Amino acid sequence: MANIVSGDTLDVHFVNRGFGTDEGIKTVQLFELLLNDNQTPQAIVCSPFGLQMDKLTAEFENNQWVCDLD
């Protein structure tokens, strides 16, 4: 998957459930939307933490996109 600016963005809530931290909701670049093995939505997004080449996975939970950094 190439790091191409598509213009599509997504508001994602970033948390670390292992440490119990909440990084808040950030607007990030969207790379891909797909369904996981359980047929629930997943989004591949660009990291908002200064690591532009890093891609993170967010899942749709309780009517919002959530990325667990743990």
N, C-alpha and C positions, 0 to 999 in steps of 0.2 A: 504494500500500500504506500503510495507516494505521498509526500507532504506537500499537497497542492492546496492553495487557498481557494476554497470553493465559494466563499461568500455566505455559506450557511452557518448559522450559529445556533447554540442551544444553551438555555439556562440550566446549570447543573449545581446541585447541592453537594459540596465536598465534605466528607466526614472521615474520621478514622475511628471505627468502632472499637478497635483493639485498645486504643489509648483514651477513648471517650472524648475526642476533640471534634470540634465543628469549625470548619474553615469557611463556612457561609456559602452563599449562592454566587456563582460567577458565570458570566457569559463567555463561552468558549467556542472555538471553531469545531464544527461537526465534520467528521470524515466519512462516517458510514452509519446507517441504521439497519438493523437486522433483527431476526428472531433467534433466541438461543435454543438449546435442545428442549427446553420446557415450553417453547413457543411464546415466551414473554419478550417484550422489546428490550433491545440493548442498543447503545449508541457508542461508537468509537469516537472519542473527542481528543482534542489537543490539550496537553497539560497547561494550566494557567499559572504554574509556579516557576516560570522562567526556563522551563525545559521544553522548548517548542518542538523538538523532535520526538518527545515522549508522547505516546498515545495511551490513553486510559479508557477503561470501560465503565460506562454508566448504565444502570438498570432503572426501569420505570417502576417506582414504588410509591404507593399512597398519593397518586396524582402528581408526582414530580420525578425528575431525573436525579438519581443519587449515585455518586461515585464514592465507594469505600476505599480509602487509600491504604488500608491495612493489608 
